[in-house]
Amino acid sequence: MQSDYAKQGKTAAIVAYITIIGTIIAYFMNNESKNKFANFHIKQALGINIGFYLLGALVSVFDSWAISTAFYIFILVLWVFGLITALREEQKTVPILGPYFQDWFNFIK
């Protein structure tokens, strides 16, 4: 369990993982309070959502169910991992891409 700031940002962190719309809503929910825990998870969720759309467009070029299935499983694993860490009030980056998301979306504060 994290400190009190994690409890305060938990709702926004969880909402961030509910599609791209949830990420946008969480951003505006956290816009006033600037909770670091919520910011962390908003960056992670934004990266997962953008990755889903960009990689999904790339994967759609290939007409292979194996590639598509592997892609969707990968995104699902990242999404579930991020959601579980938000529920547990932990700040763990998602596997493989998580540290990059924190760097790329540095403008979210």
DRENZAPA-944912 format. One line per field, with one value per residue: residue number from 1; residue in one letter; x, y, z of N, C-alpha, C in turn. Coordinates in Angstrom, 2 decimals. Layout:
BEGIN
n [NUM, ...] $
res [a, ...] $
n_px [X, ...] $
n_py [Y, ...] $
n_pz [Z, ...] $
ca_px [X, ...] $
ca_py [Y, ...] $
ca_pz [Z, ...] $
c_px [X, ...] $
c_py [Y, ...] $
c_pz [Z, ...] $
END
This chain:
BEGIN
n [1, 2, 3, 4, 5, 6, 7, 8, 9, 10, 11, 12, 13, 14, 15, 16, 17, 18, 19, 20, 21, 22, 23, 24, 25, 26, 27, 28, 29, 30, 31, 32, 33, 34, 35, 36, 37, 38, 39, 40, 41, 42, 43, 44, 45, 46, 47, 48, 49, 50, 51, 52, 53, 54, 55, 56, 57, 58, 59, 60, 61, 62, 63, 64, 65, 66, 67, 68, 69, 70, 71, 72, 73, 74, 75, 76, 77, 78, 79, 80, 81, 82, 83, 84, 85, 86, 87, 88, 89, 90, 91, 92, 93, 94, 95, 96, 97, 98, 99, 100, 101, 102, 103, 104, 105, 106, 107, 108, 109] $
res [m, q, s, d, y, a, k, q, g, k, t, a, a, i, v, a, y, i, t, i, i, g, t, i, i, a, y, f, m, n, n, e, s, k, n, k, f, a, n, f, h, i, k, q, a, l, g, i, n, i, g, f, y, l, l, g, a, l, v, s, v, f, d, s, w, a, i, s, t, a, f, y, i, f, i, l, v, l, w, v, f, g, l, i, t, a, l, r, e, e, q, k, t, v, p, i, l, g, p, y, f, q, d, w, f, n, f, i, k] $
n_px [0.83, 0.47, 1.14, -1.04, -1.53, -1.80, -4.21, -5.92, -5.68, -6.57, -9.12, -9.13, -6.96, -7.90, -10.09, -8.73, -7.90, -10.12, -10.86, -9.93, -11.48, -11.96, -9.38, -9.06, -11.08, -10.07, -7.75, -8.78, -10.14, -8.03, -6.78, -6.94, -6.06, -3.57, -2.38, 0.25, 0.25, -2.07, -1.33, 0.82, -0.51, -2.28, -0.53, 0.46, -1.90, -2.65, -0.53, -0.94, -3.45, -2.98, -0.98, -2.50, -4.22, -2.37, -0.62, -2.57, -3.53, -1.26, -1.04, -3.36, -2.72, -1.46, -2.74, -3.24, -4.36, -2.89, -0.97, -2.65, -4.04, -1.94, -1.18, -3.53, -3.64, -1.26, -1.80, -4.00, -2.80, -1.07, -2.99, -4.52, -2.51, -1.80, -4.26, -4.64, -2.42, -3.13, -5.45, -4.34, -2.97, -0.32, 2.73, 3.80, 5.45, 4.05, 4.84, 7.64, 6.97, 6.28, 8.23, 8.96, 6.54, 6.30, 8.35, 7.72, 5.24, 5.65, 4.62, 2.26, 1.20] $
n_py [-1.18, 2.20, 5.61, 8.20, 9.81, 8.04, 6.79, 8.96, 9.44, 7.13, 6.59, 8.09, 6.84, 4.25, 4.73, 5.64, 3.38, 2.51, 2.32, 4.70, 6.92, 6.87, 7.40, 10.04, 11.25, 10.69, 12.20, 14.83, 14.68, 14.63, 16.96, 19.25, 18.51, 17.32, 14.80, 12.60, 9.80, 9.21, 10.52, 8.91, 6.48, 7.39, 8.05, 5.49, 4.15, 5.74, 5.21, 2.45, 2.52, 4.15, 2.61, 0.34, 1.24, 2.16, -0.06, -1.90, -1.00, -1.51, -4.31, -5.09, -5.01, -7.37, -10.49, -12.52, -14.75, -15.62, -13.65, -11.49, -12.50, -12.85, -10.18, -9.04, -10.48, -9.64, -6.86, -7.12, -8.32, -6.25, -4.29, -5.53, -5.92, -3.23, -2.24, -3.87, -3.12, -0.47, -0.85, -2.05, 0.01, 0.52, 1.57, 0.41, -0.06, -1.06, -4.20, -4.31, -1.93, 0.08, 1.84, 3.48, 4.75, 6.45, 8.26, 9.26, 10.50, 12.73, 15.26, 15.18, 16.27] $
n_pz [0.00, -0.77, 0.18, 1.49, -0.74, -2.84, -2.29, -2.66, -5.39, -6.54, -7.70, -10.11, -11.31, -11.76, -13.44, -15.65, -17.07, -18.42, -21.43, -24.07, -23.71, -20.96, -20.10, -20.92, -19.39, -16.82, -16.90, -16.88, -14.46, -12.73, -13.21, -11.61, -8.99, -9.39, -8.72, -8.12, -8.20, -9.69, -12.07, -12.89, -13.54, -15.48, -17.54, -18.10, -18.92, -21.11, -22.84, -23.30, -24.56, -26.86, -28.03, -28.58, -30.64, -32.62, -33.04, -33.62, -36.08, -37.60, -37.32, -38.59, -41.23, -41.79, -42.65, -40.74, -38.37, -36.20, -35.67, -35.10, -32.86, -31.02, -30.70, -29.53, -27.14, -25.95, -25.56, -23.85, -21.60, -20.79, -20.16, -18.10, -16.18, -15.61, -14.61, -12.34, -10.77, -10.28, -8.78, -6.54, -5.51, -6.34, -7.92, -10.50, -13.53, -16.68, -18.25, -20.46, -22.19, -20.39, -18.97, -21.12, -21.70, -19.50, -20.02, -22.61, -22.29, -20.72, -20.56, -19.18, -16.19] $
ca_px [0.00, 1.17, 0.73, -2.37, -1.72, -2.26, -5.64, -6.63, -5.65, -6.95, -10.28, -8.68, -6.07, -8.71, -10.88, -7.82, -7.77, -11.37, -10.75, -9.30, -12.39, -11.67, -8.09, -9.31, -11.84, -9.15, -6.86, -9.50, -10.42, -6.79, -6.22, -6.87, -5.30, -2.21, -1.93, 1.33, -0.17, -3.00, -0.54, 1.56, -1.40, -2.82, 0.51, 0.48, -3.12, -2.58, 0.39, -1.59, -4.51, -2.38, -0.34, -3.55, -4.68, -1.29, -0.20, -3.72, -3.52, -0.16, -1.37, -4.44, -2.13, -1.21, -3.99, -2.92, -5.04, -1.88, -0.39, -3.71, -4.30, -0.80, -1.28, -4.61, -3.24, -0.24, -2.48, -4.82, -1.90, -0.65, -4.15, -4.85, -1.42, -1.95, -5.46, -4.41, -1.51, -3.90, -6.33, -3.50, -2.31, 1.10, 3.24, 4.67, 5.26, 3.63, 6.01, 8.28, 6.79, 5.93, 9.18, 8.89, 5.33, 6.58, 9.19, 7.05, 4.11, 6.15, 3.83, 1.14, 1.69] $
ca_py [0.00, 3.46, 6.63, 8.79, 10.37, 6.95, 6.62, 10.10, 9.35, 5.79, 6.60, 8.55, 5.83, 3.13, 5.22, 5.80, 2.13, 2.18, 2.82, 6.01, 7.91, 6.86, 8.07, 11.48, 11.65, 10.65, 13.36, 16.02, 14.49, 14.87, 18.22, 20.24, 18.04, 16.96, 13.66, 11.89, 8.41, 9.22, 10.87, 7.72, 5.52, 8.01, 7.87, 4.07, 3.84, 6.43, 4.44, 1.20, 2.84, 4.59, 1.42, -0.52, 1.76, 2.20, -1.42, -2.56, -0.63, -2.24, -5.74, -5.33, -5.18, -8.80, -11.23, -13.74, -14.81, -15.84, -12.35, -10.72, -13.06, -12.52, -8.75, -8.79, -11.06, -8.73, -5.66, -7.52, -8.52, -4.92, -3.62, -6.18, -5.61, -1.84, -2.11, -4.52, -2.28, 0.69, -1.32, -2.34, 1.28, 0.36, 2.27, -0.46, 0.13, -2.25, -4.87, -3.96, -0.57, 1.00, 2.93, 4.39, 5.55, 7.51, 9.26, 9.85, 11.31, 13.60, 16.49, 15.00, 16.57] $
ca_pz [0.00, -0.86, 1.14, 1.33, -2.08, -3.70, -2.03, -3.24, -6.85, -6.96, -8.59, -11.43, -11.85, -12.24, -14.58, -16.79, -17.81, -19.09, -22.81, -24.27, -23.12, -19.54, -19.90, -21.05, -18.21, -15.68, -17.03, -16.41, -13.02, -11.99, -13.68, -10.52, -7.83, -9.82, -7.92, -8.81, -8.41, -10.82, -13.26, -13.28, -14.18, -16.69, -18.55, -18.47, -19.66, -22.39, -23.67, -23.70, -25.52, -28.12, -28.59, -29.11, -31.93, -33.60, -33.37, -34.23, -37.50, -38.21, -37.34, -39.54, -42.55, -41.91, -42.63, -40.01, -37.07, -35.17, -35.33, -34.46, -31.54, -30.16, -30.42, -28.58, -25.85, -25.41, -25.07, -22.70, -20.46, -20.33, -19.57, -16.82, -15.25, -15.19, -13.80, -11.04, -9.97, -9.83, -7.71, -5.36, -5.16, -6.61, -9.09, -11.28, -14.96, -17.39, -18.82, -21.73, -22.68, -19.31, -18.75, -22.26, -21.54, -18.52, -20.68, -23.77, -21.88, -19.66, -20.53, -18.25, -14.85] $
c_px [0.88, 0.65, -0.66, -2.60, -2.18, -3.75, -6.45, -6.69, -6.13, -8.11, -9.89, -7.79, -6.86, -9.51, -10.01, -7.73, -9.04, -11.41, -10.08, -10.17, -12.15, -10.36, -8.26, -10.07, -10.93, -8.18, -7.54, -9.90, -9.22, -6.17, -6.03, -5.94, -3.86, -1.60, -0.91, 0.98, -1.10, -2.25, 0.22, 0.67, -2.07, -1.81, 0.55, -0.73, -3.13, -1.65, -0.22, -2.65, -3.96, -1.68, -1.35, -3.98, -3.58, -0.85, -1.34, -3.81, -2.42, -0.46, -2.46, -3.94, -1.86, -2.54, -3.75, -3.60, -4.03, -1.27, -1.42, -3.98, -3.18, -0.83, -2.34, -4.31, -2.21, -0.88, -3.31, -3.96, -1.44, -1.80, -4.49, -3.78, -1.56, -3.14, -5.26, -3.46, -2.21, -4.82, -5.57, -2.76, -0.79, 1.48, 4.27, 4.40, 4.83, 4.85, 6.38, 8.17, 6.56, 6.92, 9.18, 7.66, 5.57, 7.43, 8.44, 5.93, 4.45, 5.35, 2.63, 1.68, 0.56] $
c_py [1.25, 4.41, 7.16, 9.34, 9.30, 6.71, 7.74, 10.01, 8.03, 5.78, 7.02, 7.52, 4.66, 3.54, 5.33, 4.55, 1.74, 2.90, 4.20, 7.12, 8.00, 7.55, 9.58, 12.00, 11.70, 11.83, 14.62, 15.91, 14.89, 16.22, 19.23, 19.78, 17.67, 15.84, 12.84, 10.44, 8.32, 9.56, 9.67, 6.77, 6.09, 7.86, 6.42, 3.71, 4.50, 5.68, 3.14, 1.49, 3.28, 3.42, 0.47, -0.05, 1.75, 0.79, -2.20, -2.25, -1.38, -3.72, -6.04, -5.49, -6.66, -9.54, -12.59, -13.72, -14.99, -14.51, -11.50, -11.20, -12.73, -11.05, -8.48, -9.36, -10.15, -7.48, -5.98, -7.71, -7.17, -4.22, -4.21, -5.86, -4.19, -1.64, -2.72, -3.68, -1.02, 0.30, -1.57, -1.11, 1.18, 1.16, 1.40, -0.22, -1.18, -2.88, -4.33, -2.47, 0.48, 2.12, 3.95, 5.30, 6.70, 8.62, 10.00, 10.81, 12.18, 14.89, 16.39, 15.21, 16.94] $
c_pz [0.00, 0.21, 0.80, -0.08, -3.06, -3.52, -2.68, -4.77, -7.40, -7.94, -10.00, -12.09, -12.44, -13.47, -15.83, -17.65, -18.55, -20.43, -22.88, -23.69, -21.62, -19.22, -19.97, -19.83, -16.98, -15.71, -16.49, -14.93, -12.19, -12.32, -12.55, -9.39, -8.15, -8.96, -8.70, -9.10, -9.62, -12.11, -13.79, -14.06, -15.43, -17.83, -19.04, -19.34, -21.04, -23.35, -24.16, -24.76, -26.87, -28.81, -29.21, -30.49, -32.99, -34.02, -34.02, -35.71, -38.24, -38.35, -38.35, -40.97, -42.82, -41.80, -41.96, -38.65, -35.94, -34.71, -34.60, -33.04, -30.57, -29.76, -29.36, -27.20, -25.17, -24.81, -23.84, -21.45, -19.90, -19.60, -18.21, -15.78, -14.71, -14.27, -12.41, -10.18, -9.48, -8.68, -6.41, -4.86, -5.28, -7.86, -9.79, -12.75, -15.60, -18.05, -20.21, -22.06, -21.59, -19.06, -19.90, -22.15, -20.57, -19.13, -21.79, -23.37, -20.68, -19.53, -19.59, -16.84, -13.95] $
END
